[in-house]
Every structure is written in structure tokens, then in C-alpha cells.
Amino acid sequence: MTEISGAELTIDLGAVQANYRTLQSHLAGAELAAVVKADAYGLGLGPVVRALTETGCETFFVATAAEAVQLRGSESDANIHVFNGPLPGEEAAFLEHALVPVLNSLEQVQNWSAYCTGIGAPGLADIQIDTGMSRLGLEAGDVARLAGSPELLQSITLDLALSHLACADQPDHAMNNEQLAAFEAGAGPIGAPRHSLASSSGIFLGTEYHFDMARAGAALFGLNPVPGNPNPMRQVIRIQGKILQVRSVDTHRSVGYGASHQATRSAKIATVAIGYGDGYLRALSNAGTVFIDSHEVPVVGRVSMDLTTLDVTDVPDGLLALGQPVDFAGPLNPVDRIAEQAGTIGYEILTSLGTRYQRHYVGGEGNSA
Ligand SMILES: *Cc1c(COP(=O)(O)O)cnc(C)c1O
């Protein structure tokens, strides 16, 4: 076997499992469902779901029917809920794969009800109430109509009434309380047996936000659900690139596209094989920092598709050999920190990781090798 060793993405499934247990320990009696939309936030749907199932997770949320069908292919027993609900024509696929749609409008309620009545089989469904996000969900007026017209729910067996918080990562934000009150007012009349409001950050707002189920994504994957406070979650990913070349540049030589960096001293520049094609965002040009061993070094010049350039002048020569690993994300530079440097959020860093890394899954019983 010949070896090919490009940039590596290591995904610690043991950390995902530990994070699941940490969140569950905050929830007392409420169920913890895992949100695994967008390929489990870029970390790989199959391995992530297997690890979560091992640790006791029974319910998963995805965004689209296509994601749900993919998940059903590997997890025959899981409860799979679909945030976006069925578009017209998708109803049969939902029933065929035993997917629970989140119905987000009266029209979606009517369509699902009509379909289930038509085939003579009751369909399970959740109903989302809009309590302030103005994206998806029934408004207060829709809730009143639904409560006054039970025939609208003919052939539908309700599972969850749910809503989503806009500002849960800011515990002092007035909207949290407002949305909680709107949810309590709206969920009652709908008559669903179970209620769900909190996602990752919402879990940390207090027990009154927990209801029967929390739906966590980001915190399972290591992002900090309580920004500004120490992260209670374990880091999940490590990204290592390799040095392709080190060169000396003199004063006034420029580095990279657009000549956006000019050396102001005689400097050593290392070029590493990771770029925005790997999700190391171009916004990190002249802004990101990475680690060589324990040495923090700045990204200088523009990040290009396949390459990033670093000022390694202060790094000992022994750490600058061809193939030397460079931590683009790791113990010293967590995803939230990269996001801050890029002017975005950790969610976008994770879901941008791309397909070019050599992926290694470690931890988790199914991945003990
Ligand atoms: C994505 C999503 C979640 C999960 O949010 P995290 O912040 O990643 O925990 C929960 N509920 C809804 C409706 C979502 O769209």
C-alpha cells in the first residue's frame, strides 16, 4: 500500500458522546434529541449518529427529507424528525420511511392531514409555533384557528409542539422570556402530548426552558453554548495541515494574491496545504492564527483555495521541516476561536469543512481501532 497523507481532520466521537452525557445531565427528566442536519454539522452523519446511538440517544432531527432518508438507511430504529416538513409531493416518502414531519404552517397541516386521510393511515407529526424567529411555524392566529377546528388535525397523531429561541446564547436578552411565554401560551391549545423549546444554549437558560425534550446540535460538536463563559463541552475536531515549503523573504516582498501582506522584516514564510477549499475561510486572510507545536503563528497574506501562508520567523527550525504538522484547529485553537478570527460563528466553520481532508474517527465503541 502506498501512503498518501494530506491534511487531516480528526473527529473525536468519544468527545461527542461525553458532550451528550454532559447535556443530558443538565436536563433531569427531559429527553435529549440530537440535531444532525447538514451531515451532522459537517462531521459525518453515519459515524456521529452511531456514536450517539451507542450513548443512548434515540431521537434525531434533520432539516430535509433527503437527509432523513439517508439517516433511515443506517438507523432503522431511530425516531427521525424533519424540521422543514413535507413539501407537496413528499408526503409518501415521509410515511414510507417513518419520518416525523415538523408542520410549520396551517397549509402544511392541511396537506399532511389530507394525505393521511386519503391513504387511511394516521400520520405522526410535530407542530412548530413561531414565537419570534419569523422563519417557520404557526403564528398565534393560526394556533387559535387550529385549536378551534379539531377537524384540521384529522388523521394526524401529534407528537411534539416545538419552537425555537432567537437569542438563547444571550441569557440576559429579553426575548428569551418573551418567547418562553409565547410558547407556553401557544403550545397548550395545540394539544400535543410533548413540548420542546431549547436547543444547545437554551438548555443553559434554566429548567423552565427544558419541557419534555431539548434538541442539541452545536454543543454536541464542541461549540460553546454559553459564550463568554468557560466552555463546558469537549472539543471534537482537530485539523492538521502539513508544511510544503519554507522560504525567507526580505523586507518589502509581498505574500500571496493581491499582495496583501508585505514583509516588514526579514521573515520566514511557511506554506501549508490547507485553504478555503477545505473550509479555512478566506476571511482568515491576515487574521487567523494557527499552532506549530505550542507556537502560535499568524496567517499572512490571503488564504487561497489550496494554500495558506504563515509567518514562522519565530518558530525554531526544528519545527519547520517539510511535512511538519500545523494545527489549524486543535487543543489550543478551538473552533469558536477560529470563528471569532473569521468574523463568523463556529457553526459555519464546522459546516464548511469540505470533503478533501483525510478523516479519522477516534473514540466511541464502534471506532476503537
Ligand atoms: C439547528 C436547530 C437546532 C439545534 O440548534 P443548536 O444551536 O445547534 O443546538 C434546534 N432546533 C431547530 C429548530 C434548529 O433549526
The ligand as an SDF file (V2000), in Angstrom:
LIG
                    3D

 15 15  0  0  0  0  0  0  0  0999 V2000
  -30.4780   23.7440   14.1780 C   0  0  0  0  0  0  0  0  0  0  0  0
  -31.6240   23.7130   15.1070 C   0  0  0  0  0  0  0  0  0  0  0  0
  -31.4720   23.2630   16.4340 C   0  0  0  0  0  0  0  0  0  0  0  0
  -30.1190   22.9460   17.0250 C   0  0  0  0  0  0  0  0  0  0  0  0
  -29.5050   24.1570   17.4240 O   0  0  0  0  0  0  0  0  0  0  0  0
  -28.0550   24.1730   18.1240 P   0  0  0  0  0  0  0  0  0  0  0  0
  -27.8410   25.5990   18.4620 O   0  0  0  0  0  0  0  0  0  0  0  0
  -27.0840   23.6890   17.1070 O   0  0  0  0  0  0  0  0  0  0  0  0
  -28.1260   23.2800   19.3090 O   0  0  0  0  0  0  0  0  0  0  0  0
  -32.6110   23.1210   17.2050 C   0  0  0  0  0  0  0  0  0  0  0  0
  -33.8340   23.4600   16.7220 N   0  0  0  0  0  0  0  0  0  0  0  0
  -34.0150   23.9460   15.4750 C   0  0  0  0  0  0  0  0  0  0  0  0
  -35.3740   24.3160   15.0080 C   0  0  0  0  0  0  0  0  0  0  0  0
  -32.9170   24.0920   14.6240 C   0  0  0  0  0  0  0  0  0  0  0  0
  -33.0850   24.5810   13.3930 O   0  0  0  0  0  0  0  0  0  0  0  0
  1  2  1  0
  2  3  1  0
  2 14  2  0
  3  4  1  0
  3 10  2  0
  4  5  1  0
  5  6  1  0
  6  7  2  0
  6  8  1  0
  6  9  1  0
 10 11  1  0
 11 12  2  0
 12 13  1  0
 12 14  1  0
 14 15  1  0
M  END
$$$$
